[in-house]
Amino acid sequence: MMTPRSARAQNRILIVMACFIGIFCIISGRLVFYGMKDDPVDFNGPTGSVLAARPDILDRNGAVLATDINTVSLYAEPRKIIDPDEAFELLATVLPDLNFEQTYARLKGNAGFAWLKRGLTPKHKSQIMALGIPGIGFRTEKSRFYPGGPTAAHILGLVNIDNQGIAGMEKYIDSQGLSDLRDVGLAHGRKLAPVKLSIDLRVQHVVRDVLVNAVERYRAIAAGAVVLDANTGEVLAMGSVPDFDPNNPFNALEKDRLNRMSAGVYEMGSTIKTFTTAMALDSGKVDLNSTFDATRPITIGRQTIHDFHGKRRVLTLPEVFLFSSNIGSAKEADVVGIEGHREFLVRLGLLDRMQTELPEVARPTEPKVWKKVHSITISFGHGMATTPLQTAVGAAALLNGGMLIAPTFLPRGIEEARTMAKRVVSKKTSDDLRYLYRLNAQKGTGGSASRTQVPGYRVGGKTGTAEKVINGRYSKEVRFNTFIAAYPIENPRYVVLTIIDEPKPVDGQVAAGAGLNAAPMAAEIIRRSANILGVLPVFETAAD
């Protein structure tokens, strides 16, 4: 017969057994749970953020520009590797490109973890699993995929092997808090809200296609373009070729893959005369009826300023703009003075580093101390260098009624734009500039007039053909060409700026000025994209 004491002892044994069974069931259940998950949450590799998700990047209409996909990566636990030689030989049958010295050193090491190969295919995974190598495992990671390939490469940028943004809008997204979420583990395996850009993928495709064709047709070393909303500052499209494929960015760091539109600074040639003429008009000291003596060249120090399309007579202000007179532009700048000249360019944002979301933005260059010779040469586009994108932004301010609006790669409404806009010239000056732009597109020099016209759209524009500095001297054979266009010119909605670097003559032509290449590029972009952007053509029967 069981005594009370023995009964109590038996009950204690039963309680202890029940506790052990309960703990065993909990542990077994958790092991089964983790074994069924793709991403073991308590696994720690060499980086703590390889499982971190990134938000999708969308264009303004919801088209996917960048998204995350799952990939598989191979790792080893060297302490569990029985025979490093055999392990490597077996792996090499599936992955023959494995670096022997590096991989073998990792396999025979004493570390608890070592990456062997990132971004494997499902086929590779199944083949390696069939080998049954102890101490070898796989981890599901997030990898970035860009459906459009190189279409918007310079805007979207890049991520590194750990899915962290290192360039373009990918880097901007990290800087806005994604890196902090990753650090505290809140971006791991989560579906994050997508980031919508101002870019229109359809227009972006048109721009890149035009640039690729232009580099081939004009045998240039590079080309670029931007389509800018003149009233909101939104960048609808921007491209620079040569570019790269962010899905396989092996050549992304080559210097010729530079984003020339925002990360390159250039002397913008006669497009700068847009600002010089606007400056003179806005000073109130001249108007459209003013005249400037361009009878003879200007000599200052050792430099003599000539006109390429010289008329050798007194020119009205519209003629200075129409004939792209260097002498006339110099005298326009002289009306304002050296300090006023520099202040105006600062006011238009041409001499300071541009503020926008894209990280790759270069700082303009200018003389350390402005003298009269600097003011004269800068008046027609030599002696200072700025980025093409901020040139387009400044031109938009002169044509949209006089309001400077910082560029953005994110959606921005008209009301938001108005709250941040800064008046830089009077409405009267802007009206005069629109008149000059339209006049120049119709009758301008340099071959741009006929090549700028787009049937159904009233386009205004200004060319710029800048001689490049080669070995410290301006070369008459090597050029950097630009064209600024705006449409509809009476009330511009969009500004298009094109550049082409070192173009060559084509079709039996002896010249390669901007009117023969940069201007047709802009016209082609407008012809193919205006309807996409909602600007319908208007065909007039009466004389323009």
N, C-alpha and C positions, 0 to 999 in steps of 0.2 A: 504494500500500500504506500502511495506517494505521500511523503510528509509535506507540510506547508513550506518548509525551507527548500526542499527539492523542487517543488512546483514553482516557487519564485525564481529559482535558478534557471529552470527550463523556459520560463517566460522571458527572462533576460536574453537567453540564447536566441529565442525566436525573434525578439525585437532587433537584436544585432544582425541576424540573418536577413531580416526584412529590410533593414537600412542598407546592407551591402547589395542586396538584389535591386533596391530602388536606385542606388547610385550607379550600379552597372547598367541598368536600363536607360538611365539618363545619358550616360556617356555613350552607350551604343547608339541611342537615338540621335545624339548630336553628330556622331561620326557618320552615320548614314546620311543625315541632313547635309553635312558639308561635302560628303562624297558625291552627292547628286548635284551640287551646285557647280556651275562652270567656273566661277570666280571664288576660290577659297578666301574668305574675308580676313582670315588671320594669317595669311601667307605674306611674308615680308621678303621682297627681293632687294636688289641693290638700290632701287629707287622706290620711294613711298608713294608715287603718284602715277604709276604706269597704268592703273585701272581707271584713272580719272577720265570722265567723259567731258566732251566739249560740246557746246551748243551748235546746232546747225546754223549755217550762214545762208541767208536767203536774199534774193534780189528784191526790188521794190514791189514786184508782183507775186512774190511767193515761190519763185523758182529756186531750187536748191543749188547753191554755189559750193558748199562744203558740208560734209557730214561725217559722222563716225561710223566705222564698220569694225566688226570683230575680226581679229587675226590671232594666230597662235604663235607663241614663242617657246623656244626650247631652252631648258636650263638643266644644270647638273648640281647634285649634292656630292661634291668630291669625297667627303668622308665615307660615303656609301658605295663609292666606285671600287669594285674588287680588282679589276685589271684595266688600267687606263689605256694600255696599248690596244687591247681587244675592243674596248669601248670606242676608241677613235676609229679603228679600222671598220667597225660595223657602221658607225655614223657616216663615214666617208662613202659608203656604198650608196647612201641616199643623198648626201650633201657633199658632192665631190669638191665644191669650192671652199670648204672649211679650211681655214689657215691652220696648218699642222702645228707649228710652234706655239701659237697662242692658245689653240684649243687643248693641245696635250698638256700644256702648263696648267691650265685650269682644271683639267680632269684629274691630274695627279696631286693637286694642291690639297691643303688641309682646311679650306674654307667651307662654311656651311652651305654656301650658295654661289653659283656662277652662271651668268648668261652664256649660252653657246651660239644661239642664232635667233634673231628677232624676225618676225613677220613671215612665218612659214605658211605654205598652202595646206589645205586639208589633206591632200594626197601625201605630202611629206609627213604629216603627223601620223597618218595611218601606217605608212611604211616603217617609220621609226618605232612606233608602238609594237609592231610585229616582231621587231628585233629582240624585244624583251631585255633590255639592258638595265641592270639594277642601278639606282641612283640617278636615272634620267627621267625628267618630267616635263610637263607642258603647262603653260599658263595662257589663258585667254586675255588678250589685251585690246585696247582701243587703238585703231589706226585711222588716220584722216584720209578721206577720199574726196577728190574734186571732180565732179562729173564733167565739167567743161574743159578739163585739162589746162592748157596754157591760156585759155580765153581771157581770164581776168587775173592772171598770175601775180602781177605787181600790186594789185589792189588787195587780194586775199592774203598774199604772203605765204608763210611756211610754218610748219611745226617740226619739232625735232623728234628723235626716236621715241621719246617719252610722251609724245602728244602735247608738248608745251609750245605755245606760240613764240616764234623767234623773229618774225618779220610780218609786215603788212598789217591788215586788220586782225589777223590771228593774234599778233602780239598786242595790239590795242585791246582786244577782248580780255586777254590775261591781265593787262594793267588795270582793267576796270573792276577787278574783284575776283575773277576766276582763279587766279593764283592763290588768293587767300582761301577760297573754298577748297581748293586742292590740299592746301597745307593742313586744314583741320578735318580733312576726310569727307567733306560734304559734297564733293563732285564725283565721288567714286560710284560708278555704276548707275548714276542718276540720269534721267532725261531732263536736260536743262532747257529753259525757254529759248527758242531760236532768236538769232540776232538778224534783223532786217537791215539791209543796206539801201542807199539811195540809187544804186546801180540798176539800170535796166539791162538785163542779160541780152535782149534782142539787139539793142543799140551797141552794147559792148562787143557783140559778135561782128556787127558791121564795121566798127572801128578797127578791130584787130585785122579783119580781112582786108580792109583798105590799106593798112600799114604794111602787112606782109607783101601785098601786091606792089606797093610803092617801092619798097626796098629792092624788089626784084626788077621792076620796070626801070627805075632810075639808077640802078646799080649803086645804091647808097650804102653807107655802113650802118645806118640806123634811121628810125622814124618814130614819131610819137604823135598823139592827139588826145584832146580832151573835149567832152561835150558837157557844158555847164549850164545849169538853169540860171538865167540872168537875174531872176527875182527872188530866188531862195538860197542861192549858193550851192545847191545840191550838185554833186558830180554824177551825171547820168552814165557816163562811160569815160574810161581813160585807159590808154594803152601805150606801151613802149616796146618796140622790137629792135633787136633780138630779145626774146623773153625766155621762159623756161616752163617746163611742166611740173607743177608742184607735186604731182603723184610720183615723179621720179626726178628730183631736183639735183641731179649729179653735176649740172653746170650752172647752178643758180648763182654761185659766187664769182663766176668769171666777170671781169670788169666790163665787158661789152654787154652784159645782161642788166646793167644798171637801169633803174627806173628813171629815165631821163626827164620825165614830166615834173617830178617833185624832188628828186635827189640829185639832179644835175643842174649846174648853173651855166648860162651861156649869154654872150652878147647877142641881144635879140634883134639887132639891125634896125631897119626902118620901121618896124612895128612900134618902136619906142617913140617915133614921131607922133603917134597917136597921143601920147602923154604930153609931149612938148607943145603941140598945138592946143590941147585942152588947157594946159597950164597958162599959156598966153591969153587965151580967150577968157578964162576964169579970173585972171588978174584984173580984168576990166580996162586994161590999157590998150587992147586991140579988139577988133571985131571982124566979121567976115568981109568987111570992105577995106580993111587995112592992107597996106602994101609993104613989100620988103625988096630992097635992091639986091638982086642976084646977078648983077651985070658982070662982076669979076670975082675971082676966088678970094677967100679970106686967108691971110697969112698971120700966124701967131707963133712966135718963136721959130722953131725949125719946121713947123707943120704948115702945110697949105691945104685948105679945105676946098675941094672941087665939087661940082654937081655931076652925077653920072648921066643924067638926062638934062644937061644944062640948056637953058633957054637964053642965057646971057642978056637978061632984061629985068625990069622991075616986075615982080610977081605979086598978085593978090594973095591973101591968106589961103583961099581955096586952091589956088594954083600951086602954092608951096606944098600943100598936102597932095594934090593931084599928081604933080611932077616929082614928088618925093625929093624936094630940094634940100640938100645938106646945108647950103648957104642960108636959105630961108629959115630952116629950123634953128640954126645957130643964132640968127638974129631974133627969132622968137624967144629963145632962152635969154638973150641979152636984155630983152624988155623986162624980164622978171628979176634978173640978177642971180648971182651964184647961190646966196643963202636961200632965196625964194625957190630956186630950182631944186635944191636938195630937199627942202622942206616939203615940196609938192610930191616928190617921189616917195618920201617917207609916208606922207599922208595917204598915198595910194597903195602902200604896203609893199613896195618893190625893193626896199633896201633892208628890211628886217626879215628874220626867219619866220616863215609862214606858220600860222597856228591852225592845225587841223588834226584829225584823228590818226592819219597815216604817220607812222614813226619815221619813215624815210623822207626827210625834208632837209634840203641843203640850205645853208645860209648864203645870201647874196654877197657879192664882193663889190667894192667901190674904192675910190682913191682915199688914202688916209687923210689927206688934206685937199679939199677942193680948191682948185685955182681956175682961172678963166678958161684955160685950155681944156680942162676937164669938163667944165660946163658945156663948152662948145661941142666936144666930141660925144659926150653923153646925150646931147640933144638929138643926135641922129643915130644913136644906138651903139656907140663904141666907148669903151672905157669903164663900163659897169656891167656886171653879169647878174642875172637873176634867173629864177626857175620859170619854165614855160607855164606851169600851173598858176603861179601868182601873177604872171603877165595876163593870163586869161581872166583872172579874178579882178585885176585892176581895170582891164578893158570893159568888163561887164559893168563896173561901177560908173564908167564914163558914158555908157550907152543905156543904162536902165533908169535914168533920171537923176543920177548923181549919188547913189547910195552904195557904199562899200559893204559887202556882206562876206564874212569869212566862209571859205569853202568847207563843205562837209561831205563825208561819205555815208552819212546816216540820213534817214528821211527827215525832212524839215518842212513844216507848213509855212504858208505865206505870212500868217500872223506872227509866228515865232521869228521869222526872218526880219520882219519889220521892227520888232522890239530890239533886235541886236544890230540893225543896220546903222551905219554912220555916214552922214552926209559929207562928201568930199569935194564935190563941185556943185554949182547951181544947176537948176533944171534947164536954164537957158543954154548953158555950156553943153549939157548933154544933148539938147535938141540940135545944136550946131554940129556936134560930133556925128550924130546920126545922119545928118544931111551930108556931111563930108564923106562918111563911109559909103553911103549909097552912090554918091557922085563918083567916088574912086572905083567902086565895083563896076560902074558903067563905062568910065572913060580913063581909068588909071593907066599908068605906065607899067612897063615890065611884063606885058603879055597877060596880065591877070584879068582884064575886063571880060573878055569873051569866055575865059575858062572858069570864071567865078559864077556865072549865071546858072541858075537851076530853074528850069521852066516851072512856073506856078508859084515860085517863092521869091520874095523881094529880099535879096541878100546884099548886105553891105560888108566891106572888108578892107584890109590893109596888109600889104606884103612886107616882108623883111628879108633882105638878102645880105647876110653878114659875112664878111671875109674872116676866115679863121686865122688865128695866130699860129704860125708854124716856125719853130726855132726862133721865137722872139720877134717875128715880123709878120705883118698881115700879108696873106697870100691871095693873089687875085684868081688863083685856080681852084682853091679849096673853100667851100662855102657851107654855112649853116643857115638854112632857109626856114622862114616862118610865114604863116598866114593866119590872121585873125578874121573870123567871119561872125556876123550876127544876123539873126532873122526872126520874124519879119522885121525889117529894119525900122518901120514906123514906131513899133512898140516891141522891142526884142524880147523874145521868150528864151532863146538859147544862144549861147556863144560857143563857137567851135574854133579851137586853135590847133593848127597842125605844124609839125616840125619835120624836117628831113635833113639828115647830116651827110654832107659830102655827096650830093647827087651828081650824076653825069648827064651830059646832053643826050637826047634820044631823038629818034625819027629824023635824023639829018640836021637837027638843030645845032647851032654853034655855041649856044649859051645854055645855062642851067639855073637861071634866076628863079626866085620863089614863085613868080607868076606862071612858070612853066611846070612846076611840080607841087609845091605846097598848096597853092590855090586850087588846082584840080582835085587834090586829095580832100580838101574841105568841102568842095562842091559835091563830090561823090558821097561823102558821109551825110551831108544834108539831103541829097536826093534819095538815099536809101533809108534814112531814119526819120525824116520829118513827119511822115504819116504815122509812123509807130508812136511818135511823141504827141500825136494829136493835133499837129499843125497841118490843116488841109490846104491844098494848093488853090490858088485863085488865078484864073487865066483872064487877063484883061485884053479887051479889043482896042481900047484907046491907047494912044502913045503914053509911055511911062512918064 
